Amino acid sequence: MDKLEALETLAALSQQTRLDTFRLLVKHEPEGLPAGEIARALDVPPNTLSTHLATLARANLVVPERRSRVIQYRADISRLRGLLVFLAKDCCGGRAELCEPLFDELRC
């Protein structure tokens, strides 16, 4: 990921509903969720959610997948990984041991 991609990704996540949507989809990987379930879970009107999902899709943070008559949305985990690596790549001046607490937090 380069700087412009990171900025685009961060900009897409810099709004509460979009951040909540992305985090919800990360929790539901790898199955994803249909838009209606996302809207109900977040108590957001469907047309409003549609706009936010489009923004997240343009930033390559979500992937819509048609399943019969339903569009299922999934978080793009590779994009998330790319952002995290971009942000932490030069962590602690190359002294990886200083970043261990960060990595420990991410371990399930």
N, C-alpha and C positions, 0 to 999 in steps of 0.2 A: 504494500500500500504506500502511495506517495502522499505528500502533504495535502494536495488538493482533494484526493479521495478521502483522506481523514477529515478534512474540514467539511466536506459534503455529508459524510456519515454523522459527524458530531452535530451539524446543523439540523439534520433530520431528527435526531434524538433530543434536541433542545426544546421540546415542547412536551408538556405533561402527558397528554393523551397518547402521543406517539411513543414516548418512553415507556409508559404503562403497557401499551400494546406490544411493543417489542419484548419487554420482560415477560409478559404473559406467554407469548409465543415461544420464547426460550424454554420456559417451564414445560411446555407441551411438545417439545421435540421428542421424537422425530415425526409424530403424527400430525401436529399442527391443529388448527381450529378453523371452522368456517366463520365468515364475517359476522353472522348473526350471533353466534356464541360469544365472540369477542365483544360485540356491542352490549350484549346482556351482562357479561361479566364485569365490564367497565362502566356500565350504566351510561352509555353514549348513544345518541341517536344514530341509526344506521347510515344516513347520508353524511353525517359528520365523520363517522368512522371511515367511510369510503374514501373521503378526501385524505385522511391521515394515512390510510393504507397505501394510497397512490404515492404519497410523499416517501414513505418507507420503501416502496418498491423501486422508485426512481433512484434512491440512494443504495439500492441493492441490499437492503437489510431484510426484506421479506420476499418470499417467492410464492406467487399464487399458483396453485395447481388445480386444474379442473378435474373433479371427480363426479362424473355423471352430470347432474344438474347443479351441483354445489361447487363453489370455489373454496378450496381449503388453503389457508395461509400458513406458511412455515417461516420460521426465522432462518436467515442464512448464517449459519454458525461459522462458516469460513470467513465471512465478512467481519463478524464479531472478533474472531481470532486475529484477523489481519489488523483490525483497529487496536486491539490489546497489544499485539506485538509492536506495532508502530509506536504506541505511547510508551512502552516499557523497554524498547530495544536498547537504549543507551542508559538504562537504569543504573544509578549509582556509579557512574563513571567506569563501567565495565567490570565492576566488582559484584558478580552475581550473588555472592553470599549475602550481601547487604539487602538484596531484593527477596530473599527467601520468605520473609513474612508475607509479602504480597502473594507469592505463589502458594504458600500454605493456605491463605484465605480462599483461593480459587479451587483447591482440591475438594472433591466431594467426600 
